[in-house]
Amino acid sequence: MDEHDAVDDGEVVYRRIHRLFIVPSVQILIQFPAFRPTANDSTGLSVFRSRFLLQPEDALANVAPDKIKHYYVARLAVRDLRNLGLTVVPERNPGGPPGHAVIPELSWAAYTRASLENALVAWRSSAHAGMGTRTPLASCSAGRSGTSSRINAGASWKAGVSPIPVLVITINVPISNEGHGCTGA
C-alpha cells in the first residue's frame, strides 16, 4: 500500500471544510464554497485518502491547533465522485498528512475558466434578451461550477468521536445530472 498507487473506486476520501461553509439550518447544509477551488489548488481540489489515515480527524494534521476547532471533515466515496465524471489522483504532499490526492477537474484554472465562460453566457443571454434567442457559449459539466451543488445534495450529520471537535459529514452523491444549477445548454 503506497501513496502513489492509483485510487480505487472502493476508496473513501476526506475533504476539510471550514465551519463557515456548514449551515445546518438549510436543506443543503454544505455550501458551495466548501468545494470551490482556490488559487492554491493549481493541480486540483485537495482530498485525503482514508486508507492512509487512522481516523478522519487526521486530515487536519497540519492545521494550526488554534484553527482546528473551525474545521469539519467531509467523507466522499470515490465511486460517487467518478459517477460525476471526476477523478481522484494521488499527489504526495510532504508538508501535510499522508494520502494526499487531488480532483484535477476542480483545479483553480478549470474553475476560473468555467466562471469566465458562465459570465460570458450570462452576458450573451442578457445582450440578446427580447430578441428571442439565447446563444450559450459553454455548458456546465462535471468538474465545473455546478458540481458542488450536486455533491452537497445528500449530506447528513454524524458526530465524530475525537477530542478534536470535528464533525464527520458523509455525503451521498446523486448520479443524476438534473437540477445541477449550471448555466448554458
Beta strands, then each sheet from edge to edge (+ up, - down):
strand 1: 12-18
strand 2: 45-49
strand 3: 71-77
strand 4: 89-90
strand 5: 100-103
strand 6: 155-159
strand 7: 167-171
sheet 1: 4+ 5- 2+ 1- 3+ 7+ 6-
end
